[in-house]
Amino acid sequence: MIKDMGFGRKVDVPVSDLSVIRGMWEVRVKNHRQRQKKEQQRVEQSALPRINQQWEYRIYCKSLKPEEQQLLRQYLERSTRTGTQEYTGSDQQQDLQGADVELKLQLDGDSWTEFPSELRWRTYLREWHVTGTKICRFPEFLSLFTQLVVLQIPKNLIDELPAEIGQLTGLRELNVSYNRLSKVPPELGNCENLERLELAGNYNLSELPFELSSLKRLVHLDIAQNRFVSIPVCTLRMSGLQLLDLSHNGLSDLPQDMDRLQQLVTLFLHKNKLWYLPHGLASISTLKMIVVSGEQLTCIPTRLCSNPDIKFIRLCDNLANAEKKKEEEKEKGKRRREPGKEEVKKDGREKEFIEAYISTLTDRDTVPYSTTKVSISCLL
Protein backbone atom coordinates (compact mmCIF):
# COMPACT_ATOMS: atom_id res chain seq x y z
CA MET A 1 0.00 0.00 0.00
CA ILE A 2 1.52 3.30 -1.12
CA LYS A 3 0.20 6.74 -0.10
CA ASP A 4 0.11 9.41 -2.81
CA MET A 5 1.60 12.47 -1.09
CA GLY A 6 0.35 14.86 -3.77
CA PHE A 7 -3.35 14.11 -3.47
CA GLY A 8 -3.50 12.68 0.04
CA ARG A 9 -4.91 9.37 -1.09
CA LYS A 10 -3.80 5.75 -0.96
CA VAL A 11 -3.06 3.76 -4.10
CA ASP A 12 -2.76 -0.05 -4.29
CA VAL A 13 0.35 -1.06 -6.24
CA PRO A 14 0.92 -4.78 -6.83
CA VAL A 15 4.42 -5.89 -5.82
CA SER A 16 5.60 -9.29 -7.16
CA ASP A 17 8.40 -11.52 -5.97
CA LEU A 18 11.05 -11.75 -8.73
CA SER A 19 12.04 -15.25 -7.62
CA VAL A 20 8.52 -16.43 -8.44
CA ILE A 21 8.77 -15.00 -11.95
CA ARG A 22 12.20 -16.56 -12.45
CA GLY A 23 10.87 -19.90 -11.26
CA MET A 24 8.00 -19.74 -13.77
CA TRP A 25 10.41 -19.08 -16.65
CA GLU A 26 12.74 -21.84 -15.55
CA VAL A 27 9.84 -24.28 -15.62
CA ARG A 28 8.85 -23.08 -19.09
CA VAL A 29 12.43 -23.42 -20.39
CA LYS A 30 12.70 -26.90 -18.88
CA ASN A 31 9.44 -28.01 -20.49
CA HIS A 32 10.54 -26.54 -23.82
CA ARG A 33 13.82 -28.46 -23.72
CA GLN A 34 12.00 -31.66 -22.84
CA ARG A 35 9.71 -31.18 -25.84
CA GLN A 36 12.75 -30.58 -28.07
CA LYS A 37 14.41 -33.74 -26.78
CA LYS A 38 11.28 -35.82 -27.39
CA GLU A 39 10.98 -34.39 -30.90
CA GLN A 40 14.62 -35.24 -31.62
CA GLN A 41 14.08 -38.79 -30.38
CA ARG A 42 10.97 -39.09 -32.51
CA VAL A 43 12.87 -37.96 -35.61
CA GLU A 44 15.74 -40.34 -34.89
CA GLN A 45 13.34 -43.27 -34.53
CA SER A 46 11.35 -42.25 -37.57
CA ALA A 47 11.83 -43.97 -40.91
CA LEU A 48 11.79 -40.65 -42.76
CA PRO A 49 15.57 -40.04 -42.67
CA ARG A 50 16.22 -43.54 -43.97
CA ILE A 51 13.64 -43.16 -46.73
CA ASN A 52 15.10 -39.76 -47.63
CA GLN A 53 18.58 -41.24 -47.86
CA GLN A 54 17.32 -44.03 -50.11
CA TRP A 55 15.72 -41.53 -52.46
CA GLU A 56 18.91 -39.51 -52.56
CA TYR A 57 20.71 -42.69 -53.53
CA ARG A 58 18.25 -43.22 -56.38
CA ILE A 59 18.73 -39.65 -57.60
CA TYR A 60 22.46 -40.14 -57.58
CA CYS A 61 22.03 -43.34 -59.63
CA LYS A 62 21.00 -41.24 -62.60
CA SER A 63 24.60 -40.09 -63.04
CA LEU A 64 26.09 -43.59 -62.84
CA LYS A 65 26.84 -46.23 -65.42
CA PRO A 66 24.20 -48.94 -66.00
CA GLU A 67 26.12 -51.60 -64.05
CA GLU A 68 26.62 -49.20 -61.14
CA GLN A 69 22.94 -48.30 -61.21
CA GLN A 70 22.04 -51.96 -60.98
CA LEU A 71 24.43 -52.40 -58.06
CA LEU A 72 22.99 -49.55 -56.01
CA ARG A 73 19.44 -50.61 -56.85
CA GLN A 74 20.15 -54.06 -55.42
CA TYR A 75 21.76 -52.50 -52.39
CA LEU A 76 18.73 -50.31 -51.66
CA GLU A 77 16.27 -53.14 -52.21
CA ARG A 78 18.11 -55.42 -49.83
CA SER A 79 18.50 -52.69 -47.19
CA THR A 80 14.70 -52.17 -47.09
CA ARG A 81 13.78 -55.85 -46.69
CA THR A 82 11.58 -56.77 -43.77
CA GLY A 83 10.85 -60.01 -42.02
CA THR A 84 13.35 -62.74 -41.31
CA GLN A 85 15.60 -61.98 -44.27
CA GLU A 86 18.75 -60.09 -43.30
CA TYR A 87 21.25 -58.40 -45.54
CA THR A 88 24.69 -59.02 -44.06
CA GLY A 89 28.01 -57.41 -44.85
CA SER A 90 29.19 -60.54 -46.66
CA ASP A 91 26.08 -60.48 -48.88
CA GLN A 92 26.79 -56.88 -49.77
CA GLN A 93 30.43 -57.59 -50.54
CA GLN A 94 29.45 -60.49 -52.83
CA ASP A 95 27.01 -58.25 -54.68
CA LEU A 96 29.63 -55.54 -55.10
CA GLN A 97 32.29 -57.94 -56.31
CA GLY A 98 29.80 -59.66 -58.62
CA ALA A 99 29.01 -56.33 -60.23
CA ASP A 100 32.75 -55.66 -60.67
CA VAL A 101 32.50 -52.28 -58.97
CA GLU A 102 35.55 -50.67 -57.43
CA LEU A 103 35.46 -50.85 -53.64
CA LYS A 104 38.30 -48.37 -53.21
CA LEU A 105 38.43 -44.61 -53.26
CA GLN A 106 41.71 -43.29 -54.65
CA LEU A 107 42.65 -39.60 -54.65
CA ASP A 108 46.14 -38.22 -55.17
CA GLY A 109 47.71 -34.99 -56.33
CA ASP A 110 47.53 -31.44 -55.04
CA SER A 111 44.58 -30.59 -57.27
CA TRP A 112 42.33 -32.09 -54.57
CA THR A 113 41.50 -29.58 -51.83
CA GLU A 114 38.48 -31.38 -50.37
CA PHE A 115 36.65 -34.68 -50.62
CA PRO A 116 34.13 -34.80 -53.52
CA SER A 117 30.55 -34.17 -52.39
CA GLU A 118 29.20 -37.16 -54.32
CA LEU A 119 31.31 -39.42 -52.11
CA ARG A 120 28.52 -39.42 -49.53
CA TRP A 121 26.48 -41.78 -51.74
CA ARG A 122 29.22 -44.40 -52.00
CA THR A 123 28.91 -45.78 -48.50
CA TYR A 124 29.60 -49.29 -49.81
CA LEU A 125 33.30 -48.42 -50.15
CA ARG A 126 35.67 -50.62 -48.17
CA GLU A 127 38.90 -48.65 -48.57
CA TRP A 128 40.02 -45.04 -48.88
CA HIS A 129 43.47 -44.24 -50.31
CA VAL A 130 44.14 -40.49 -50.32
CA THR A 131 47.76 -39.36 -50.68
CA GLY A 132 49.62 -36.15 -51.48
CA THR A 133 46.60 -33.84 -51.66
CA LYS A 134 45.83 -30.46 -50.14
CA ILE A 135 42.82 -31.82 -48.26
CA CYS A 136 42.85 -30.47 -44.70
CA ARG A 137 39.76 -32.05 -43.13
CA PHE A 138 37.59 -35.16 -43.26
CA PRO A 139 34.08 -34.87 -44.73
CA GLU A 140 31.17 -34.34 -42.36
CA PHE A 141 29.53 -37.55 -43.61
CA LEU A 142 32.45 -39.77 -42.55
CA SER A 143 30.28 -41.65 -40.04
CA LEU A 144 28.14 -43.03 -42.89
CA PHE A 145 30.99 -45.25 -44.09
CA THR A 146 30.48 -48.07 -41.62
CA GLN A 147 31.81 -50.61 -44.15
CA LEU A 148 35.30 -49.06 -44.18
CA VAL A 149 38.11 -51.48 -43.40
CA VAL A 150 41.15 -49.52 -44.63
CA LEU A 151 41.62 -45.76 -44.24
CA GLN A 152 44.93 -44.64 -45.75
CA ILE A 153 45.28 -40.83 -45.61
CA PRO A 154 49.05 -40.13 -45.47
CA LYS A 155 50.92 -37.03 -46.67
CA ASN A 156 48.03 -34.59 -46.81
CA LEU A 157 47.18 -31.47 -44.78
CA ILE A 158 44.73 -33.08 -42.33
CA ASP A 159 44.77 -31.05 -39.10
CA GLU A 160 42.11 -32.89 -37.13
CA LEU A 161 40.88 -36.43 -36.70
CA PRO A 162 37.11 -36.08 -36.05
CA ALA A 163 35.31 -37.81 -33.20
CA GLU A 164 33.11 -39.55 -35.79
CA ILE A 165 36.07 -41.83 -36.53
CA GLY A 166 34.92 -43.84 -33.52
CA GLN A 167 31.79 -44.92 -35.39
CA LEU A 168 33.85 -46.83 -37.98
CA THR A 169 33.98 -49.93 -35.80
CA GLY A 170 34.95 -52.21 -38.68
CA LEU A 171 38.16 -50.30 -39.36
CA ARG A 172 41.32 -52.43 -39.35
CA GLU A 173 43.95 -50.08 -40.81
CA LEU A 174 44.30 -46.36 -40.17
CA ASN A 175 47.19 -44.35 -41.59
CA VAL A 176 47.20 -40.60 -40.95
CA SER A 177 50.97 -40.18 -41.10
CA TYR A 178 52.65 -36.97 -42.30
CA ASN A 179 49.69 -34.70 -41.76
CA ARG A 180 49.19 -31.88 -39.23
CA LEU A 181 47.55 -33.62 -36.31
CA SER A 182 48.15 -32.26 -32.81
CA LYS A 183 45.85 -34.69 -30.98
CA VAL A 184 43.94 -37.94 -31.37
CA PRO A 185 40.27 -38.14 -30.30
CA PRO A 186 39.47 -40.59 -27.48
CA GLU A 187 36.61 -41.94 -29.62
CA LEU A 188 39.22 -43.79 -31.71
CA GLY A 189 39.29 -46.29 -28.85
CA ASN A 190 35.86 -47.51 -30.06
CA CYS A 191 37.50 -48.99 -33.17
CA GLU A 192 38.34 -52.20 -31.34
CA ASN A 193 38.98 -54.14 -34.57
CA LEU A 194 41.90 -51.86 -35.47
CA GLU A 195 45.06 -53.85 -36.23
CA ARG A 196 47.36 -51.20 -37.69
CA LEU A 197 47.65 -47.56 -36.58
CA GLU A 198 50.15 -45.17 -38.18
CA LEU A 199 50.50 -41.61 -36.87
CA ALA A 200 54.11 -40.84 -37.82
CA GLY A 201 55.39 -37.41 -38.81
CA ASN A 202 52.66 -35.11 -37.53
CA TYR A 203 53.35 -31.59 -36.30
CA ASN A 204 52.58 -31.32 -32.59
CA LEU A 205 51.47 -34.81 -31.60
CA SER A 206 52.83 -35.46 -28.10
CA GLU A 207 50.28 -37.71 -26.39
CA LEU A 208 47.65 -40.37 -27.01
CA PRO A 209 44.35 -40.62 -25.08
CA PHE A 210 44.06 -43.36 -22.46
CA GLU A 211 40.93 -44.66 -24.25
CA LEU A 212 43.18 -46.25 -26.88
CA SER A 213 43.97 -48.90 -24.27
CA SER A 214 40.94 -50.79 -25.58
CA LEU A 215 42.70 -51.50 -28.90
CA LYS A 216 43.63 -55.04 -27.88
CA ARG A 217 43.85 -56.28 -31.49
CA LEU A 218 46.39 -53.67 -32.53
CA VAL A 219 49.59 -55.33 -33.76
CA HIS A 220 51.33 -52.36 -35.44
CA LEU A 221 51.70 -48.90 -33.85
CA ASP A 222 53.84 -46.23 -35.51
CA ILE A 223 54.16 -42.87 -33.70
CA ALA A 224 57.64 -41.99 -35.01
CA GLN A 225 58.76 -38.45 -35.85
CA ASN A 226 56.52 -36.71 -33.36
CA ARG A 227 57.07 -34.91 -30.03
CA PHE A 228 56.58 -37.65 -27.47
CA VAL A 229 58.79 -37.26 -24.41
CA SER A 230 57.49 -40.45 -22.80
CA ILE A 231 55.68 -43.58 -23.92
CA PRO A 232 51.89 -43.07 -23.81
CA VAL A 233 50.30 -45.01 -20.96
CA CYS A 234 47.79 -46.61 -23.32
CA THR A 235 50.61 -48.18 -25.34
CA LEU A 236 51.62 -50.53 -22.54
CA ARG A 237 48.01 -51.77 -22.38
CA MET A 238 47.89 -52.74 -26.06
CA SER A 239 48.66 -56.34 -25.23
CA GLY A 240 48.66 -57.55 -28.84
CA LEU A 241 51.38 -55.19 -30.14
CA GLN A 242 54.01 -56.87 -32.31
CA LEU A 243 55.68 -53.77 -33.80
CA LEU A 244 56.19 -50.48 -31.95
CA ASP A 245 57.94 -47.57 -33.64
CA LEU A 246 58.96 -44.79 -31.22
CA SER A 247 61.87 -43.44 -33.26
CA HIS A 248 62.59 -39.74 -33.87
CA ASN A 249 60.94 -38.44 -30.70
CA GLY A 250 62.20 -36.88 -27.48
CA LEU A 251 62.18 -39.95 -25.23
CA SER A 252 64.71 -39.74 -22.40
CA ASP A 253 63.77 -42.98 -20.64
CA LEU A 254 61.57 -46.05 -20.91
CA PRO A 255 59.26 -47.48 -18.23
CA GLN A 256 60.46 -50.51 -16.30
CA ASP A 257 57.27 -52.43 -17.08
CA MET A 258 57.94 -52.65 -20.82
CA ASP A 259 57.59 -56.43 -20.36
CA ARG A 260 53.82 -55.96 -20.34
CA LEU A 261 54.08 -56.10 -24.15
CA GLN A 262 54.46 -59.87 -24.15
CA GLN A 263 53.88 -60.27 -27.91
CA LEU A 264 56.28 -57.55 -29.05
CA VAL A 265 58.58 -58.64 -31.90
CA THR A 266 60.13 -55.41 -33.25
CA LEU A 267 60.97 -52.22 -31.36
CA PHE A 268 62.32 -49.03 -32.98
CA LEU A 269 63.94 -46.62 -30.51
CA HIS A 270 66.57 -44.77 -32.56
CA LYS A 271 66.78 -40.97 -32.76
CA ASN A 272 65.75 -40.35 -29.15
CA LYS A 273 67.58 -39.17 -26.03
CA LEU A 274 67.85 -42.58 -24.38
CA TRP A 275 71.00 -43.48 -22.47
CA TYR A 276 69.79 -46.78 -21.03
CA LEU A 277 67.35 -49.63 -21.74
CA PRO A 278 65.21 -51.17 -18.96
CA HIS A 279 65.80 -54.78 -17.91
CA GLY A 280 62.12 -55.52 -18.55
CA LEU A 281 62.82 -55.69 -22.30
CA ALA A 282 64.91 -58.81 -21.75
CA SER A 283 61.84 -60.57 -20.32
CA ILE A 284 59.88 -60.33 -23.59
CA SER A 285 60.36 -63.80 -25.07
CA THR A 286 58.93 -62.85 -28.48
CA LEU A 287 61.33 -59.94 -29.06
CA LYS A 288 63.43 -60.43 -32.21
CA MET A 289 64.73 -56.98 -33.15
CA ILE A 290 65.65 -53.72 -31.38
CA VAL A 291 66.90 -50.67 -33.24
CA VAL A 292 68.65 -47.97 -31.19
CA SER A 293 70.97 -45.00 -31.66
CA GLY A 294 74.49 -46.01 -30.77
CA GLU A 295 75.96 -42.65 -29.71
CA GLN A 296 74.11 -41.89 -26.46
CA LEU A 297 73.17 -45.37 -25.28
CA THR A 298 75.57 -46.38 -22.51
CA CYS A 299 73.62 -48.81 -20.31
CA ILE A 300 72.26 -51.92 -22.02
CA PRO A 301 71.14 -55.16 -20.31
CA THR A 302 73.56 -57.95 -21.27
CA ARG A 303 70.67 -60.30 -21.94
CA LEU A 304 69.60 -58.01 -24.77
CA CYS A 305 72.80 -57.28 -26.65
CA SER A 306 74.23 -60.80 -26.27
CA ASN A 307 71.06 -62.77 -26.99
CA PRO A 308 71.54 -64.65 -30.29
CA ASP A 309 67.77 -64.65 -30.87
CA ILE A 310 67.58 -60.84 -30.83
CA LYS A 311 68.97 -58.66 -33.61
CA PHE A 312 70.34 -55.66 -31.70
CA ILE A 313 70.94 -52.91 -34.27
CA ARG A 314 72.88 -49.74 -33.43
CA LEU A 315 72.50 -46.82 -35.82
CA CYS A 316 75.19 -44.14 -35.61
CA ASP A 317 75.22 -40.68 -37.16
CA ASN A 318 77.97 -39.72 -39.56
CA LEU A 319 80.32 -37.52 -37.54
CA ALA A 320 81.05 -35.41 -40.60
CA ASN A 321 77.42 -34.34 -40.68
CA ALA A 322 76.93 -33.98 -36.92
CA GLU A 323 77.59 -30.24 -36.85
CA LYS A 324 75.38 -29.69 -39.85
CA LYS A 325 72.49 -31.48 -38.16
CA LYS A 326 72.94 -29.43 -35.02
CA GLU A 327 72.66 -26.25 -37.07
CA GLU A 328 69.53 -27.60 -38.76
CA GLU A 329 67.95 -28.38 -35.38
CA LYS A 330 68.71 -24.86 -34.17
CA GLU A 331 67.17 -23.41 -37.31
CA LYS A 332 64.04 -25.54 -36.87
CA GLY A 333 63.72 -24.42 -33.25
CA LYS A 334 64.09 -20.81 -34.28
CA ARG A 335 61.48 -21.23 -37.02
CA ARG A 336 58.99 -22.70 -34.54
CA ARG A 337 59.48 -19.78 -32.18
CA GLU A 338 59.04 -17.12 -34.83
CA PRO A 339 55.36 -16.21 -35.33
CA GLY A 340 53.92 -16.44 -38.80
CA LYS A 341 56.44 -19.01 -40.02
CA GLU A 342 55.23 -22.51 -40.68
CA GLU A 343 57.24 -25.58 -39.83
CA VAL A 344 58.73 -27.46 -42.75
CA LYS A 345 56.59 -30.46 -43.62
CA LYS A 346 58.07 -33.86 -42.86
CA ASP A 347 58.24 -36.22 -45.81
CA GLY A 348 59.37 -39.54 -44.31
CA ARG A 349 62.12 -40.29 -46.82
CA GLU A 350 64.76 -40.93 -44.17
CA LYS A 351 62.35 -43.19 -42.29
CA GLU A 352 61.67 -45.19 -45.43
CA PHE A 353 65.41 -45.52 -46.05
CA ILE A 354 66.05 -46.86 -42.53
CA GLU A 355 63.15 -49.31 -42.78
CA ALA A 356 64.43 -50.58 -46.14
CA TYR A 357 67.91 -51.12 -44.68
CA ILE A 358 66.61 -52.88 -41.58
CA SER A 359 64.46 -55.17 -43.70
CA THR A 360 67.65 -56.41 -45.37
CA LEU A 361 68.96 -57.46 -41.95
CA THR A 362 65.91 -59.50 -41.08
CA ASP A 363 67.02 -62.64 -42.89
CA ARG A 364 70.69 -62.38 -41.94
CA ASP A 365 72.13 -64.74 -39.38
CA THR A 366 74.21 -61.94 -37.87
CA VAL A 367 74.06 -58.16 -37.94
CA PRO A 368 76.90 -55.59 -37.76
CA TYR A 369 77.80 -54.20 -34.35
CA SER A 370 76.86 -50.72 -35.56
CA THR A 371 75.80 -49.01 -38.77
CA THR A 372 76.74 -45.49 -39.87
CA LYS A 373 74.84 -43.70 -42.61
CA VAL A 374 77.20 -42.21 -45.19
CA SER A 375 76.14 -39.60 -47.75
CA ILE A 376 77.92 -39.63 -51.12
CA SER A 377 77.54 -36.87 -53.69
CA CYS A 378 79.03 -36.74 -57.18
CA LEU A 379 79.71 -33.60 -59.19
CA LEU A 380 79.38 -34.29 -62.91
N, C-alpha and C positions, 0 to 999 in steps of 0.2 A: 504494500500500500504506500503510495507516494502522494504527498501533499503538494498541490500547485500553489506556490507562494504568491504568484501574481494575482490569482483570482480568489484565493482563500478557499479552495475546494480540494477535495480528495479525488485522485484518479487511480483506478486499478490498472496496474501494468503487469502483465504476465512475465514471470522470470523463470526460465527453464534451466535445468541442470545440463551442462555441456557433456558430461560423461554419459548421460542417457542418450543424447543425440549420437555421440560417437559409437556407443554400443549398438544402436540401431543400424548405423552404416556398416559396422563390422559384420553384423549378421547378414545384411544384404550382400556384401562382398563375398562372404563365405558361401552363401547359397548360390551366387552367380558362378563362382569357381566350381562348385560341385556340379552345377548344370553343364558347364563347359567340359568337365572331366567325363561326365556320363555321355555327352554328345561325341566326344573323341573316342570313347570306348565303343559306342554304337557304330561309328564310321569304320573303326578298325575291324570290327566283327562283321561288317556288312560285306556283301559280295560285290558291291558296286566298284570298288577299286580294282578287284581282280577282273571283272568284266571289262572295265575301261582299259586295263592293260592289254587284254586279249584283243580288243578292237584296234588298239594302237599297233599291235603286232600285225594285224591283218592289213592295216593301211600301209605299214612299212613293206609288206610283201609285194606291193605293187611295183616297187623299184628293184625287185630282185629277179634273178634268172628263174626260169621255169622249175628247174630241179630244186633250187633253194626255196621257192614258193611252196612246193610240195612238202619239203622238209618241215617248214614252219607250220604248215597246215596240219600235218600229222602231230606235231608237238602240241599245238593248241587243242586239238581234238582229244588227245590222250590226257592232257592236264585238266580237262573239264569232265572227265568220266566220273560217274557216281556208282555206288554199289560196292561190290566186293572186289572189283578190278582195280588194281593199283599200278600206277606208272612209276617204275623204279628208275634209279640212275643208270643201271645197266641197260634197261630197255631203251632209254633215251640215247645212250652212247651207241647202241647197235643201230638205231635208226639213223643217227648222224653219220656213222661210218658207212652204212649201206647206201646212203645218198651221196657219198663221196664229197662231203662238205668239209671245208677246212675248220678244224677245231682250235686253231691258233690265231691269235692276233699278233701281227708283226708290224712294228713301226720303227723306223730308224732315219736318222738325218735331221739336221737342224731346221728343216722347213716345218717340222711339227712343233707347234707352240702350245697345243692343248689336245686332249683326246677328242676324236670325232664325235659329234652329238648322236649320230646314228648307231653308235656302239651300244647304247642302252637297250636296243632291241635284240642284241646278239648274246643273250644271257646263257646260251647253250655252250659258249666257249669254255674250253678246259685250260687253256694256257694263254698268258700274255707275255710277249717278248718285245720290250720297248727299250731301245738303246740309242744313245748319242743324240737325243732330241733336246729341244729347249722347253720341254714340258716341265712346269714347276709345281703342279698339284694334281692329285687324283680326282677323277670325276665324282660328282655328288651321288651318282647312281651306283657306286662301287658295290654296295651291299646287295644289289640284285644278282650279282654273279656268284651264286652259291655253289656252282659246279666247278669253280676254279680249283685247279690242282697245283699249277705252276704259275708263279708271278715273278717274272724276271724284268726288273726295271733299273738296270745299272747305268751309270754314266749319263744321267740327265740332270735336271735342276730341281728335283723334288725337295721341298723344304719342310714338308710335314707328312707324317704317316697318320692318316685319319683314324679315329676310334672305330669307324665302321669296318676296319680290317678284321676286327674280332668276330664279325658275323660270317666270315669265310672259313667255316669250321672244317671244310674238306681240304684246305690248303696244305700242301706237303713241302713245297719249295718257295722260299721268299728271298729274293735278292734285290736289295736296295742300296748296293754299294756305290760309292763315288757319286753321291748326291749331296744335299745340303742339310741333312737331318741334324737336329740338335737334341732330340729326345725321341723315345719310343713309347707309344701309348700302352698303358697297362692292359687294355683290351686285347692286345696281341696274345696274351696268355690263354685266351679262349680257343685259340687255334691248336688244339691238343694233338692234332694229327701231323703237325709240322715236323719234318725230318731234317730240313736243311735251312739255316738262317744265315744270310750274309749281309753284314752291315759295315763292311770295310770302307775306309776312305771318306768318311763324312766330316763335316766342318767342326762342329762343337760337341760331338757325341762323347759324353764322359760318364754316363751311368745307364743302367738298364733297370726297369721296374721289377720289384720283387715278384709281381704276378707271373713273370715268365718262368718261375719255378715249376709251374704246372706242365711245362713242355717236356714230358718224360720220354717222348719218342724222338726227340731231337738227337741226331747223331753227328751233325756238322754245324759248328758255330764259328763264324769268322767276324771278329770285331777289330781287326788290324787297322793300323793307320788312323787311329782316333786319339782321344785325349783321356783315356782311362789312366788313373793313377793307382788303382787297386782293382782286383778282380771283382766283378759284380757278385753280390751274395747269391743271386738266383742261379748263377753259373754252377756253383758247387752242388746245387740241388737238381741239376739236369742229369739224372743218373745214367741215361743212355748215351751220353756224349762219347764219340770215338775220335773226333778231331776237334781241337780247340786252337784257334789262331789268335794269339794276343800280341803279335809282333807290332813294332812301330807305335808304341804307346809310351806312357811315362811311368810304368810300373817300377817301383823301387824294392818291393818285396812280394813274396807269395805266402798265402796262408799255410799253416802247418797241416791243416786237414785236407790238403789236395788229394789224399787217398780216398776221399769220398767218391771220386770219379773212377769207379772200379772197372769201367769198360773202355777207358781212354787208351787209344792206340798211338796217336800222333799229337805232339804238343809243340807249337811254335812260340818261342819266347824272345827271339832276337830283336835287336833295336829297342831295348828298354834300358832301365837304369839298375838292373839287378846285379848284385855282387855275390849272392848266394842262392842255392836251391834247397828247399826244405826236404828233410828226410822222408816225409810222407810220399814223395814221388816214387821212391824205391819200393814202396809197398803195393804199387799198382802192377799186378801181374800181367796185364794185357799190353802194357806200354812197350812200343817197338821203336819209337823215334822221338828224339828231343832235339830241337834246333835252338841254339843260344848264340849270343854275341860273345866272342872269346876275349875281348879286351878287358872288360870290367869284372867278369865273373872270377872270383877268387876262392869261393868255398863251395865245393861240389861233393855230395855224398859219394863215397867210393863205390857203393853198390850200383850207382847209376853209370859212372864213366867207365867202369871196368866190367860191366855186365855184357857178355857176348850176344845176348838176345836183344840188346837195345842199341840202336844206331845213335850215338851221341855226336851231333854235328856242331862244330864251332865255326861261326862265320866271323871273319875279321875284316875290318876296314883297311883299305889301302892307305898306308901312312902318307904317301905322297899327296893324297887328296884330303887328308884330315883337316888341314887348315882351311882349305876351300869350303868344306862342309860346315865348319864352324862359322865362317863368314856368311854362308847361306842361311844358317839358323838365326844368326843375329839379324839379318835382313828381313827374314820372315817375322821375327818377333817385333821388329820395328814397324813393319807393314800392318800387323794386327793392331798395334797401339795407335797408329795414325787414323783418325776418323776420315771416313769417305773413301778409304782404299780397301778394296776387296781382296781377300786372300786368294792366292793362286790355286786353281782347281787341281786336285790330285788326279792322276791318270792311271796309277796302278801298274805302270810298265816295269818298275823295279821289282814289285811284288811278283808279277808274272815270271820274271827272269829267275828269281830265287826259287819259286815253286817248280819251274822247269828243271833247274839244276838238281834240286833235292829229289825230284822224281827219278833222276838217273841213278841216284844212290840207293834207291829202294831195293833193287835186285842184286846189289853188290854184296859179296860176303863180308867185306871190310870197307870202312870209310876212312878218309884222311883225318889226321888229328885235328887239322884246322884248314879252313879254306879262305883265301883272300881274293876279293874281286879286283881284277886288274882292267883298267880302261886302256884301249889301244886306238890311236887315231892315226890316219895316214893322210899325208898332204900330196895330192896328185898334181 
